[in-house]
Amino acid sequence: FIKGQFANMQTYDKVVGNGWISLGDAAFASDPLSGMGLEFAIESAIRGAKVLQNGVGEITKDDYETWIRKYSIEHKKRLDFYLQITDNTL
């Protein structure tokens, strides 16, 4: 018996708050097959550190949250495209 399940991604309602900021998988968990988890973890850590440094490079908490939202939307588009291709070949 073989059982399979498509990989999925996880988005969160809020990634920045008063006195806290989420990085890596705590901010957005990409699907495990995309190979983008480590890249996102590093990028979110860099951007999050800039937010914590009081807006170095003009990055604010709102900018960070917007970036996370845009990143997750683009990732979802790529995942949907990939799943559509694989569904057609199964």
TAMODA-V637706 format. One record per residue. RES is the residue in one letter. SS is DSSP state (H for helix, E for strand, L for the rest). NEAR is the number of other ideal C-beta (glycine too) atoms within 12 Angstrom. D_LAST is the distance of its C-alpha to the last C-alpha in Angstrom with 2 decimals. Layout:
res:RES ss:SS near:NEAR d_last:D_LAST
res:RES ss:SS near:NEAR d_last:D_LAST
This chain:
res:F ss:L near:3 d_last:17.80
res:I ss:L near:4 d_last:15.06
res:K ss:L near:4 d_last:14.69
res:G ss:L near:9 d_last:12.73
res:Q ss:L near:10 d_last:13.49
res:F ss:L near:17 d_last:12.69
res:A ss:L near:20 d_last:15.64
res:N ss:L near:17 d_last:18.20
res:M ss:L near:30 d_last:21.43
res:Q ss:E near:24 d_last:24.91
res:T ss:E near:26 d_last:27.58
res:Y ss:L near:20 d_last:31.17
res:D ss:L near:14 d_last:33.84
res:K ss:L near:19 d_last:36.49
res:V ss:L near:32 d_last:36.52
res:V ss:E near:29 d_last:40.22
res:G ss:E near:16 d_last:43.29
res:N ss:L near:7 d_last:46.99
res:G ss:L near:7 d_last:47.40
res:W ss:E near:16 d_last:43.74
res:I ss:E near:30 d_last:40.67
res:S ss:L near:28 d_last:37.13
res:L ss:L near:27 d_last:35.54
res:G ss:H near:26 d_last:32.18
res:D ss:H near:23 d_last:29.88
res:A ss:H near:21 d_last:32.75
res:A ss:L near:35 d_last:32.49
res:F ss:E near:38 d_last:28.73
res:A ss:E near:28 d_last:26.03
res:S ss:L near:32 d_last:23.05
res:D ss:L near:26 d_last:19.65
res:P ss:L near:17 d_last:19.88
res:L ss:L near:19 d_last:17.08
res:S ss:L near:28 d_last:18.73
res:G ss:L near:15 d_last:21.68
res:M ss:L near:28 d_last:24.06
res:G ss:H near:24 d_last:25.86
res:L ss:H near:15 d_last:28.69
res:E ss:H near:17 d_last:29.25
res:F ss:H near:32 d_last:29.56
res:A ss:H near:22 d_last:31.82
res:I ss:H near:15 d_last:34.16
res:E ss:H near:24 d_last:34.27
res:S ss:H near:34 d_last:34.91
res:A ss:H near:22 d_last:37.59
res:I ss:H near:21 d_last:39.35
res:R ss:H near:35 d_last:39.30
res:G ss:H near:32 d_last:40.31
res:A ss:H near:19 d_last:43.17
res:K ss:H near:23 d_last:44.42
res:V ss:H near:32 d_last:44.47
res:L ss:H near:20 d_last:46.47
res:Q ss:L near:15 d_last:48.88
res:N ss:L near:12 d_last:50.00
res:G ss:L near:16 d_last:47.96
res:V ss:H near:15 d_last:48.26
res:G ss:H near:14 d_last:46.79
res:E ss:H near:13 d_last:47.00
res:I ss:L near:26 d_last:43.95
res:T ss:L near:21 d_last:44.66
res:K ss:H near:25 d_last:42.89
res:D ss:H near:18 d_last:41.76
res:D ss:H near:22 d_last:40.45
res:Y ss:H near:35 d_last:38.49
res:E ss:H near:28 d_last:36.99
res:T ss:H near:18 d_last:36.09
res:W ss:H near:28 d_last:34.43
res:I ss:H near:38 d_last:32.31
res:R ss:H near:22 d_last:31.28
res:K ss:H near:16 d_last:30.40
res:Y ss:H near:30 d_last:28.48
res:S ss:H near:29 d_last:26.37
res:I ss:H near:17 d_last:25.69
res:E ss:H near:21 d_last:24.60
res:H ss:H near:30 d_last:22.41
res:K ss:H near:23 d_last:20.73
res:K ss:H near:16 d_last:20.16
res:R ss:H near:21 d_last:18.54
res:L ss:H near:28 d_last:16.32
res:D ss:H near:19 d_last:15.32
res:F ss:H near:15 d_last:14.65
res:Y ss:H near:23 d_last:12.50
res:L ss:H near:22 d_last:10.44
res:Q ss:H near:14 d_last:10.28
res:I ss:H near:12 d_last:9.08
res:T ss:H near:15 d_last:6.29
res:D ss:H near:11 d_last:5.41
res:N ss:H near:9 d_last:5.74
res:T ss:H near:8 d_last:3.83
res:L ss:L near:9 d_last:0.00
